C-alpha cells in the first residue's frame, strides 16, 4: 500500500554513493518520481557522481575523501534529521533496490508501530545473487545473530526505514561495511522495536561488477571481526 502524501513529504532518502556516476541519476530520478526528499552523500568520488545526482534533483553532501559507507550513511542521516525528517530511508546507489519495497516498509512501520523496518532478500527475492556473496552473507547472518540476539535472516541489506526518533539514537562509528552489524548491535542494545520484511534485490551486471568482488566479500568478514572487538 503506497504511503499518503504526508508520509512521503516526511520521508528522507539517504543514498551513500562512491563513483556511481553511471547510475546515480536514474536511481535518484526514480526515487524523486514518488518521494521529494533525497540526499546523496558523495563519499569522495573521483567521477561525476555529485553532478549527476544534482541533475536528478538530489541534495548532495560531499566528503572530500572516501570515508566508507558507514560514514556516508551517518552524514546523510544527520543531514536529514536537521531537515526535520520524520522517517529515514537508507537506499543503495547502484540500482539494486525497488522503490515499491519502500512503500511497503513505510506502511509496515506505521501499521505495526515499530521503530525500524529491515529489508531481507532471503525472505523475498535476490535475482542473480552470486554464490560467493551468498556464502559470505550467510556467515554474516550467523555472526550477527550470535552477537546481537536478533533473529534476522539478512544482516547486510542496505534498504531500511527508521523513524526519526530511532535514527537520532543511532551513531555509526564503523566507516566500512561493519556499519551494518554495528547498526543492528545498537538496535538490540537500545531495545528498538524492529520488523524484517521481504524485499527484492536486483543483481545487475553493473552491481555485480561494482560491489560483489572477492575483495568486497573479504572486507565484510574482516569488518565483522573489527566490529566485534571494538564495540
N, C-alpha and C positions, 0 to 999 in steps of 0.2 A: 504494500500500500504506500503510495507516494506521500511524503510529509506535506503538511499545509504550508502556505506561503510564509507564515510567521516563523516556523521552524527552519525553512530554507534561508530566511534572512538572518537567523541567529547562528547558523552553522558556518564554520570556517574550515576550509580545506587547507591542510598543511602538507605541502609536497616538497620533500627534500630532493635536490637534483644535483648531479655531478656529471658534466659532459653529456647532457641529454638533448642537445640542440636538434637532433634528428627527429625527435618525437614529442618534445615538451609542448610545442604549440598545439598539436592536435589533442593532447591529453587535457591541457588547460581549457581549450575551446569546448571540449566535450563536457567537462565539469561545469563551465560557466553557462552552458545552454540550459542548465537547471538550477544551479547554485551560484549566486553572485560573488561570494567572498572566497577568494583563493589567494594564499600567499605561497610563493615558491621561494625556497631557500637555496640560492645558488651557492653550493659548497665549494667555492674556489675553482670553478670550471675554467678550462683553457679554451673552450669553444664559445659559441654564441647562445648558450643556454639562457642567460639573463635576457638578452634581446628578444629571443623567440618567445619566451614566457610573457614578457611585457607586451609584445604584439598581440598576444592572445587575450590580454586583459587582466593578467595576474598582477598582484603587487609582488615585487621582487625584493628580497632582503639578501644581501651578498656577504659571504665570508671571504675575506681577502686571500685566505689559503684554505686548502682542503682539510677539514677537521674531522670528517666522518659523519655517517648518517645519524648517529645518536645526537651529536652536537647540532646538526641541522634541524632535527625534529624539535629539540629543546628551544632553539632560536625561534622556530616557527610557532610553537605553542605559546611562547612568551609574547610574541608579537600579536597573535590572535586574541589572547586574553586581554591585552592592552586595548584592543578594539571592542571590548565588551562582548566577546563571543559567548554564546550560550552553550554551544557544542563544538567540540574539536573533532575533525575527521582527518586521520592520517591516511595518506594515499600515495602510492608509488608513482614515480615519474615515467616509468618505462612502458606504460600501456597495458600492464598485466591485469589491472583491477577493473571491475564492472561497476558503473555508476548505479545500476539497478540494485546492487547489493547494499550500497549506502542508504538508499531509500528504505530497504527492509531493516537495516540495522538501526536507523533512527526511529522507525516505528517500534521495534522491539525495546529500544532504550526507554521510550515513553510508556509503552503498554506494560512492561514488566517492572517499571520503576527501579531500574538498576543504574549503576554508576558508569560502567564500562561495557561495551559490546565488542567482542573479539571475533574476527573472521577466521574460519577454518576451511582450508582447501581439502582436508581429509574427511570432513562432513559433507562437503559439496563436490566440486569438480576441479581437477587440476589437469588441464589439457596439455599433453606432451611434456609432462614432468620428467626431467632427466633422472635416470636411475641413481646416479651419484648423489644428486640433490635429495632424492627420496631417502636414501640411506642416512645422510647427514641430518636431515630434519627429524627422522625417527630417533636418532641418538639424542638430538637436542630436546625432543619432547620428553624422553625418559629422564634426562638430566634435570630438566626444569620441574618435572613432577616431583622428583626426589627433593629438590632444594626449596620448593615453594609450597608443596602440598596441594597445588591447584590441579584439578583433574581436567586437563586440557588435551585436545587432540592435535593442536597446531600451535607452536610457540614462537615461530619466526615469520608471521604473516604481517605484512605492512599495513593492512587495512583494518582500522579500528575506529570506534566512535566513543568519545568520552564526554561526559557532562563537564562543564566548566569548573564546577565545584570539585570534581575529581582531578581534572588536569592541573589545577592550581597546587595540588598536593604532590604531584609527580615532579621529581627533579632528576633528570638523566645526567649522570656523570661519566658513563661509559660512552666514548665517542664512536667506537666501532660497532660491529654487529652485536656485541654483547648487550647493547642497549635494550634489545628485545626481551632478554631474560631479566635484565635489571628492572624494566618496567613491570614485568609480572611479579618480581620479588616485592616491589613496592605495592602492587595491588593486593598481594597477600598480607604484607605487614600492616598496611593501612585498613585492612578488612573492607575493602571496597566491594560492592556488590557487582558481580560480573556475570555475563552470559556469553556463551560461544554459539555462533550461528554459522550455517553453511554458506560459503561463497565460492565463486568461480574464479580461477586463476588461468589466464591465457598465457601459455609459454610460447611466445612467438620466436622466430629466428633471431630477431633483434635482441629480445630479452635474454634468450639463452646465451647468445654470444657475449652480451654485456655483463650478465651477472651470475651465470651458472658455471663458471670456470672452476677447475680444481683448486686454484688458489683461493677463491671465494669460499669454497666449502671448508677448506682447511682453516681459513680465517674465522669462520663461525665456531668451529670446535675450539680453537685457541682462545677466542674471546670468551667462550663459555667458562673455560678454566680460569681466565683472568677475573671474570666477574665473580666467580665462586670464592676466590681467595682475597678479593679486595672489597667485598661488600661490607 
